Structures are given as C-alpha cells and as structure tokens.
C-alpha cells in the first residue's frame, strides 16, 4: 500500500484540485472540520458505498490519525483501486479546513 504525508497531500492538492480524496471519519467528525476537496465516506459505510468511487482514478484516503484510513485503503486496494493512505490524518494536517 502506498502512503504519503499530509504535507505531500497538501502539495498534490495545490497542483491538482480534482484528485479523488475521501475522508473515512464519521459524519460528525467530518462536519467538525475537513479538507475542502474531501468527500465524506465513513469507514462504517464504505463497503456499501464503494460504487460511488471512480475506479479509473487514483484515490487518496484520510481519517483522524491514520488507522481507519489504513483499513479503508487495504479494503479498497483489494477491491482493485489505486489507493494511497494519508499518514497522520487530520491530526497532522496543517492546511485549510472547511466546515
């Protein structure tokens, strides 16, 4: 599984506003603050909502600290997605946050 830091993710987002970024935290956590480009797809709903993701494009996964995104990344990788886990999650994110 591929991993990147939040600093690397921030650079990617500056270069490409169209990346596929999912935040696998629960809805209330996401509502408390998230990366603008991130789509909320809670880990607890991931298996039922995988069809909402574009399998033809790389996917970046983030959570609060990195544990849930790692689990989601492993699941999505087994489902055939090109996945990158964001190490450190929102706890390490230094960029702008939307609410």
N, C-alpha and C positions, 0 to 999 in steps of 0.2 A: 504494500500500500504506500502511496506517495503521501508525504507530509510537507507542509510549508508553515512558516511562522506567520504571525499576524502582520508583521512588517512587510513580508513578501506579499501577502494578500493585499495589503493597502496599495502597494506598488502596482500590482496586477489590476486593481480596480481603477487606478488613475489612468492606466493605459487602455483599459477595455471595460466600458460601462455595461456591456451586455453579457458578462460572464454569468454562468448558472451557479448561484450561491444559495445554499439552503441552510437555514438555522433550525436545528432539531430540538431546541428548547421548547418547553411547554408554552402555550399561548400567552399566559400571564407573564412569563419571564420575557418573552419576545416583546410584549406590549410595554414593558418597563424600559426598553431601550435596545435597539438593534441597528445593524448596518443597513443603510438605505436600500441597497440592491438585494438584500437577503429576502428570500421567500420563507415564510414560516411553515415548516413541515415537521411537527413534533415527532420525536422518535416513536412515541406510543401509537402513532397513526401511519408510520412510514410504510409498512407492508401493505396497507390498504390504499395508499395514495401514490405509490411508485409510478403509476401511469401518468401522473401529472408532470413527470420529469422528461426532458428530451434526451434520449439515449444516444443521439448523434453528436452531442456536445459535451465537453469535459464538465465535470461537476465538482464544486468545492463545498465542503461541509464544515459547519461551525456549531459550537454549543457554548456552554458557560466556561468550562475549563479544559475540555478535550476528550473526556471519557465517552460521552454519548455520541459525539461526532465520530470517534473511532469505531464504535459499534455500528453506527449507521454506515460508515464508509466500508467496513467489512461486508455488511449485508449488500450494499449497492454494488460493490465490486463483484461479489458472487453472482449478482443479477445481471452482470455484463456491462456496467457503467465504467467509464474512465473517471475515477474518483481521486480527489486529493483532500486529505484531512487537514484542518487548520489547527495546529498545535497551540495550546494555551487558551484557546477560545476567547470569548468576550472579556474574560478577566485580564487578558494580555492586550486587548485591542486599544490602540491609542488614537485611532481616527474618530471622525464624526459619528455620532449616534442619533438615530431618529426615534421618535416616539409616536 
